[in-house]
């Protein structure tokens, strides 16, 4: 009996010891995994730090940032890390490996350094459009050019009233394109061609040129030039000024002198604001003469003054030619000049009418061909 009780007691003691061992084992396992978890978290952070420093240069060079998240940390989930990642993406701007934008061009100099000065102008050699085109490879379709190395102050439309002057046009383009490029001007060349054989009207064609060139580009300066006048000095800069500009002040046919104080013929320039202030040019000067004096009157009557270059710079050579047919002197010009004050508000760009026939862009110029009508019948003298 005593042995049986002793055996049961030992059995209970063994079971208790076994339970205590099992409990101890469980406690040890819990402590082991807790310590292991903390050790793994520290190791991951250390590795992330090393990877971040090692990959910072390559990541920045590739325009990317890499972020490392430790999913073994207690009380964290994948969703929480994804939410944190989205927040970082929203707040951190990634670096991009973009090519730096080019620096803005400087303004073109008032006195371009490439100017030559006095030029030798002659018309004895044969001229062709093919030759002129080869001489000016940087001129784009329609006779357009923009300096590649600076920003011009003005965008200039050069307008030429035209009819049956193809040979003169070749020489004009031959000389003027190189001059204008050296002057660092953003420009386009426009030939305003009067179709038909009715009486020529220079000033009305210039009004047409002003209207049509603005459809092609946002010009703010307009140079009006006869096709037979070539400047003899490239320092005579073809852009606009604070006052309306008269360029051709010393032609060879006038002995290189200004023929009279109010002369405004040949080559002139007005800004858009100046042109609109005088209501453009008169439309009712049919035939040769008078329109340039009317324009001079419009300028002075509107409180402006004509500016001119130095006489040594404003020299021009004219291509000799016979007077064109249907461009005879206008017998009414003197009477009209005296009435500029009364007519300029109603006769000008505001009253311009014409029919555009076609616009053709050639390598060296743009041809704008129009029909401008006929002169009104002259009053019968009884």
C-alpha positions as CSV (number, residue, x, y, z in Angstrom):
1,X,0.0,0.0,0.0
2,X,2.8,2.3,0.9
3,X,4.7,1.5,-2.3
4,X,1.6,2.2,-4.4
5,X,1.1,5.7,-2.8
6,X,4.8,6.4,-3.3
7,X,4.6,5.4,-6.9
8,X,1.6,7.7,-7.6
9,X,3.4,10.5,-5.8
10,X,6.5,10.1,-8.0
11,X,4.3,9.9,-11.1
12,X,2.6,13.2,-10.2
13,X,6.0,14.8,-9.5
14,X,7.3,13.6,-12.9
15,X,4.2,15.0,-14.7
16,X,4.7,18.3,-12.9
17,X,8.3,18.5,-13.9
18,X,7.4,17.6,-17.4
19,X,4.8,20.4,-17.5
20,X,7.3,22.8,-16.0
21,X,9.8,21.8,-18.7
22,X,7.2,22.2,-21.4
23,X,6.2,25.6,-20.0
24,X,9.8,26.6,-19.9
25,X,10.3,25.5,-23.5
26,X,7.3,27.6,-24.6
27,X,8.6,30.6,-22.8
28,X,12.0,30.2,-24.3
29,X,10.6,29.9,-27.8
30,X,8.5,33.0,-27.3
31,X,11.6,34.9,-26.0
32,X,13.7,33.5,-28.9
33,X,11.3,34.6,-31.6
34,X,10.9,38.1,-30.1
35,X,14.7,38.6,-29.9
36,X,15.1,37.2,-33.5
37,X,12.4,39.6,-34.8
38,X,14.1,42.6,-33.3
39,X,17.5,41.5,-34.6
40,X,16.1,41.0,-38.1
41,X,14.5,44.5,-38.0
42,X,17.9,46.0,-37.1
43,X,19.7,44.0,-39.8
44,X,17.2,45.2,-42.4
45,X,17.6,48.8,-41.5
46,X,21.3,48.5,-41.6
47,X,21.2,46.9,-45.1
48,X,18.7,49.5,-46.3
49,X,21.1,52.2,-45.2
50,X,24.0,50.6,-47.0
51,X,21.9,50.1,-50.1
52,X,20.7,53.7,-50.0
53,X,24.1,55.2,-49.7
54,X,25.5,52.8,-52.3
55,X,22.7,53.4,-54.9
56,X,22.2,57.1,-54.2
57,X,24.5,58.2,-57.0
58,X,23.2,55.8,-59.6
59,X,19.6,56.3,-58.5
60,X,19.9,60.1,-58.8
61,X,21.7,59.7,-62.1
62,X,18.9,57.7,-63.4
63,X,16.3,60.1,-62.1
64,X,14.8,57.6,-59.6
65,X,14.6,57.3,-55.8
66,X,14.4,53.8,-54.1
67,X,12.6,53.4,-50.8
68,X,13.0,50.3,-48.6
69,X,10.3,49.0,-46.2
70,X,10.7,46.4,-43.4
71,X,7.6,44.2,-43.4
72,X,9.0,42.1,-40.5
73,X,8.4,44.9,-38.0
74,X,5.6,44.1,-35.5
75,X,2.1,45.7,-35.9
76,X,2.7,46.6,-39.6
77,X,0.9,45.5,-42.7
78,X,1.6,45.6,-46.4
79,X,-1.3,48.0,-46.9
80,X,0.1,50.5,-44.4
81,X,3.4,50.5,-46.2
82,X,1.7,50.9,-49.6
83,X,-0.2,53.9,-48.2
84,X,3.0,55.4,-46.9
85,X,4.6,54.8,-50.3
86,X,1.8,56.7,-52.1
87,X,2.2,59.6,-49.7
88,X,5.9,59.8,-50.4
89,X,5.4,59.6,-54.2
90,X,3.0,62.6,-53.9
91,X,5.3,64.7,-51.8
92,X,8.7,63.9,-53.3
93,X,9.3,65.2,-56.8
94,X,11.5,62.8,-58.8
95,X,14.5,64.1,-60.4
96,X,14.5,63.8,-64.2
97,X,17.4,63.5,-66.6
98,X,16.2,66.2,-69.0
99,X,18.3,68.2,-71.3
100,X,18.7,71.8,-69.9
101,X,16.5,74.3,-71.9
102,X,18.5,76.6,-74.1
103,X,19.3,80.0,-72.8
104,X,17.2,82.8,-74.3
105,X,18.8,84.6,-77.2
106,X,20.3,88.0,-76.4
107,X,18.9,91.1,-78.2
108,X,20.4,91.8,-81.6
109,X,22.9,94.7,-81.3
110,X,21.8,98.1,-82.5
111,X,24.9,98.2,-84.7
112,X,25.6,94.7,-85.9
113,X,29.3,93.9,-86.1
114,X,29.2,92.2,-89.5
115,X,28.2,95.3,-91.5
116,X,30.5,96.3,-94.3
117,X,29.7,99.9,-94.9
118,X,29.9,101.4,-98.4
119,X,29.0,98.9,-101.1
120,X,29.9,98.6,-104.8
121,X,26.6,98.4,-106.7
122,X,26.6,97.5,-110.4
123,X,24.0,96.1,-112.8
124,X,26.2,95.1,-115.8
125,X,26.7,91.4,-114.9
126,X,24.0,88.8,-115.7
127,X,21.8,87.8,-112.9
128,X,19.6,84.8,-112.4
129,X,17.2,83.6,-109.6
130,X,19.3,80.4,-109.4
131,X,22.4,82.3,-108.6
132,X,20.6,84.5,-106.0
133,X,19.2,81.4,-104.3
134,X,22.6,79.7,-104.1
135,X,24.0,82.9,-102.5
136,X,21.3,82.9,-99.8
137,X,20.9,79.3,-98.5
138,X,19.6,80.5,-95.1
139,X,16.7,82.3,-96.6
140,X,13.6,80.1,-96.2
141,X,10.5,79.8,-98.4
142,X,8.7,83.0,-99.1
143,X,11.8,85.1,-98.6
144,X,11.8,84.7,-94.8
145,X,14.9,85.0,-92.6
146,X,15.4,85.2,-88.8
147,X,18.9,85.6,-87.2
148,X,19.9,82.4,-85.5
149,X,22.1,84.0,-82.8
150,X,20.1,87.0,-81.5
151,X,16.6,88.3,-80.9
152,X,15.6,91.2,-83.3
153,X,13.6,94.1,-81.9
154,X,11.4,94.3,-85.0
155,X,9.6,91.8,-87.2
156,X,9.8,93.5,-90.6
157,X,7.7,93.1,-93.8
158,X,9.4,94.5,-96.8
159,X,6.8,95.4,-99.4
160,X,7.5,96.1,-103.1
161,X,4.8,97.4,-105.5
162,X,5.3,95.5,-108.7
163,X,4.4,95.0,-112.3
164,X,6.6,93.7,-115.2
165,X,9.9,94.2,-113.4
166,X,11.3,90.7,-113.2
167,X,14.8,91.7,-114.3
168,X,15.0,94.4,-111.6
169,X,13.7,92.0,-109.0
170,X,16.7,89.7,-109.6
171,X,19.2,92.5,-108.8
172,X,17.2,93.7,-105.9
173,X,17.1,90.3,-104.3
174,X,20.8,89.7,-105.1
175,X,21.8,92.8,-103.1
176,X,19.2,93.1,-100.4
177,X,19.1,89.6,-99.0
178,X,22.8,89.7,-97.9
179,X,22.4,93.2,-96.6
180,X,19.3,92.4,-94.5
181,X,21.0,89.2,-93.1
182,X,24.0,91.2,-92.0
183,X,21.7,93.7,-90.4
184,X,20.3,90.9,-88.2
185,X,16.7,91.6,-89.2
186,X,13.8,89.2,-88.9
187,X,12.2,89.9,-92.2
188,X,10.0,88.7,-95.1
189,X,10.0,89.9,-98.8
190,X,6.6,90.5,-100.4
191,X,6.0,91.4,-104.1
192,X,2.6,93.0,-104.5
193,X,1.9,92.4,-108.1
194,X,-0.8,94.5,-109.9
195,X,-2.5,92.3,-112.5
196,X,-3.8,93.6,-115.7
197,X,-2.8,96.6,-117.8
198,X,-4.8,99.4,-116.2
199,X,-3.2,102.5,-114.7
200,X,-0.6,101.6,-112.0
201,X,-1.4,102.6,-108.4
202,X,1.7,102.4,-106.2
203,X,0.2,103.6,-102.9
204,X,-2.8,101.3,-103.1
205,X,-0.5,98.4,-103.7
206,X,1.4,99.3,-100.6
207,X,-1.9,99.3,-98.6
208,X,-2.6,95.8,-100.0
209,X,0.8,94.7,-99.0
210,X,0.3,95.9,-95.4
211,X,-3.0,94.1,-95.2
212,X,-1.9,90.8,-96.8
213,X,1.5,90.5,-95.0
214,X,-0.3,90.6,-91.6
215,X,-2.1,87.5,-92.7
216,X,1.2,85.7,-93.0
217,X,3.0,86.8,-89.8
218,X,2.6,89.3,-86.9
219,X,4.7,92.0,-88.4
220,X,5.1,95.3,-86.5
221,X,7.3,97.1,-88.9
222,X,6.8,97.8,-92.7
223,X,9.4,98.9,-95.2
224,X,8.0,100.1,-98.5
225,X,10.6,99.9,-101.3
226,X,10.6,100.5,-105.1
227,X,12.1,97.5,-106.9
228,X,14.7,99.6,-108.8
229,X,16.4,101.2,-105.7
230,X,19.5,99.5,-104.1
231,X,21.1,100.9,-101.0
232,X,24.8,101.7,-101.3
233,X,25.6,101.3,-97.6
234,X,24.5,98.4,-95.3
235,X,24.6,100.7,-92.3
236,X,21.3,102.1,-93.6
237,X,19.3,99.8,-91.2
238,X,16.0,98.5,-92.5
239,X,13.9,98.6,-89.4
240,X,11.5,101.0,-87.8
241,X,12.2,104.0,-85.6
242,X,10.5,106.3,-83.2
243,X,9.4,108.4,-86.1
244,X,8.4,107.4,-89.7
245,X,11.6,106.7,-91.6
246,X,12.7,107.9,-95.0
247,X,15.7,105.7,-96.2
248,X,16.3,106.8,-99.8
249,X,17.4,110.3,-99.2
250,X,20.3,110.5,-101.6
251,X,19.7,108.8,-105.0
252,X,22.1,108.9,-107.8
253,X,19.5,110.4,-110.2
254,X,19.2,113.4,-107.9
255,X,23.0,113.8,-107.6
256,X,23.0,112.1,-104.2
257,X,21.0,114.9,-102.6
258,X,17.5,115.2,-101.2
259,X,15.5,116.9,-104.0
260,X,13.3,118.8,-101.5
261,X,12.5,118.9,-97.8
262,X,9.2,117.1,-98.0
263,X,10.4,114.3,-100.2
264,X,9.3,110.8,-98.9
265,X,9.7,108.7,-102.0
266,X,11.6,105.6,-103.0
267,X,12.1,103.7,-99.7
268,X,10.3,104.4,-96.5
269,X,9.3,102.7,-93.3
270,X,6.6,102.9,-90.7
271,X,5.7,100.9,-87.6
272,X,2.2,99.4,-87.4
273,X,1.2,102.1,-85.0
274,X,2.5,104.9,-87.2
275,X,0.8,103.4,-90.3
276,X,-2.6,103.2,-88.6
277,X,-2.3,106.6,-87.2
278,X,-2.1,108.2,-90.7
279,X,-4.8,105.8,-92.0
280,X,-2.3,104.1,-94.3
281,X,-1.6,105.5,-97.7
282,X,-4.0,107.2,-100.2
283,X,-5.8,104.9,-102.7
284,X,-6.7,107.5,-105.3
285,X,-3.3,108.4,-106.8
286,X,-3.5,106.6,-110.2
287,X,-0.4,106.9,-112.3
288,X,3.0,108.3,-111.4
289,X,3.7,110.9,-108.7
290,X,2.1,112.6,-105.8
291,X,1.4,109.7,-103.4
292,X,4.7,110.1,-101.5
293,X,4.0,113.8,-100.9
294,X,0.5,112.9,-99.7
295,X,2.1,110.4,-97.2
296,X,4.5,113.1,-96.0
297,X,1.6,115.4,-95.4
298,X,-0.3,112.7,-93.5
299,X,2.8,112.2,-91.2
300,X,3.2,115.9,-90.4
301,X,-0.5,116.5,-90.0
302,X,-0.7,113.8,-87.4
303,X,2.1,115.4,-85.3
304,X,4.9,113.2,-86.4
305,X,8.3,114.0,-88.0
306,X,10.2,112.2,-90.7
307,X,13.5,110.7,-89.5
308,X,16.4,110.2,-92.0
309,X,19.9,108.6,-91.9
310,X,23.0,110.5,-92.5
311,X,23.3,111.6,-96.1
312,X,26.5,109.6,-96.5
313,X,24.7,106.4,-95.5
314,X,21.4,107.0,-97.2
315,X,22.8,106.8,-100.7
316,X,21.0,104.7,-103.4
317,X,21.6,103.6,-106.9
318,X,18.7,103.3,-109.3
319,X,18.4,100.7,-112.0
320,X,18.0,102.7,-115.2
321,X,14.8,102.0,-117.2
322,X,12.2,103.6,-119.3
323,X,9.0,104.8,-117.8
324,X,6.5,102.0,-117.5
325,X,3.4,101.9,-119.7
326,X,0.2,102.8,-118.0
327,X,2.1,104.7,-115.3
328,X,2.1,108.1,-116.9
329,X,2.3,111.2,-114.6
330,X,-0.9,111.9,-112.7
331,X,-2.3,115.3,-113.8
332,X,-4.4,115.5,-110.7
333,X,-1.6,114.9,-108.2
334,X,-0.9,118.6,-107.3
335,X,-4.6,119.3,-106.5
336,X,-4.8,116.1,-104.4
337,X,-1.7,116.9,-102.4
338,X,-3.2,120.2,-101.4
339,X,-6.3,118.4,-100.0
340,X,-4.6,115.8,-97.9
341,X,-6.0,117.2,-94.7
342,X,-9.6,116.8,-96.0
343,X,-9.1,113.3,-97.6
344,X,-6.8,111.4,-95.3
345,X,-9.4,110.2,-92.9
346,X,-11.7,108.8,-95.5
347,X,-9.1,107.7,-98.1
348,X,-6.7,105.1,-96.9
349,X,-6.4,101.7,-95.3
350,X,-9.9,102.1,-93.9
351,X,-11.4,102.4,-97.4
352,X,-9.2,99.9,-99.2
353,X,-10.9,97.5,-101.7
354,X,-9.2,94.9,-103.9
355,X,-9.5,91.3,-105.1
356,X,-6.8,88.8,-104.0
357,X,-6.0,86.5,-107.0
358,X,-3.3,84.3,-105.5
359,X,-0.4,84.1,-103.1
360,X,2.6,82.1,-104.1
361,X,5.7,81.5,-102.0
362,X,9.0,81.3,-103.9
363,X,12.4,80.5,-102.3
364,X,13.4,84.2,-102.2
365,X,10.1,86.1,-101.9
366,X,6.3,85.8,-101.7
367,X,4.2,86.9,-104.7
368,X,0.9,88.4,-103.8
369,X,-1.1,89.1,-107.0
370,X,-4.1,91.3,-106.9
371,X,-6.7,93.2,-108.9
372,X,-7.1,96.8,-107.6
373,X,-9.6,98.2,-110.1
374,X,-9.4,101.2,-112.4
375,X,-9.1,104.9,-111.9
376,X,-12.4,106.8,-111.9
377,X,-13.3,108.7,-115.1
378,X,-11.8,112.2,-115.2
379,X,-14.2,115.0,-115.1
380,X,-15.0,116.6,-118.4
381,X,-13.6,120.0,-118.9
382,X,-16.1,122.2,-120.8
